[in-house]
Amino acid sequence: MMRKCTLALAVTLACAGPAFAENALGESPDAPKAIGPYSQAIQSGKLVFVSGSLPFDPAGKIDYSKQDVSAQTRRVIDNIALELKAAKLSLDDVVSATVYVTDVEDFPAVNTVYASYFHPPYPARAFVQVAKLLRGAKVEISVIAAAK
């Protein structure tokens, strides 16, 4: 259901008019590279859609799958910030976030880290438990940001 709603929103926004005219690839050389056939981010008009970000070390030196969910959440949001920076945006431009966790009991830890990065007015957000994430990750976050 959530996926259908997200797709419907994306289609609606894409058809909304000139503000959403052309798509541009958004990629940061400082953020972890995509591990599949997808883009780190796509800019469409004033919106930037950042793909689900996992706790991967851009330098490949730290295995975050061995870290606790707080460390993983910090790495995820730091990666998102790198991707937004490439689009000349920041976390303050995020209007919507979807947080995926493998254990809903991690809500307090993830929420504490999340709250240290985002400020009022907070982005709209969904918090979803999933069965499994890639490479043993405990958290994944995707965001939509809007240029002012």
Summary of the structure (lengths in Angstrom):
residues: 148
radius of gyration: 14.9
end to end distance: 30.2
largest distance: 45.3
contacts: 428
relative contact order: 0.19
helix: 39%
strand: 25%
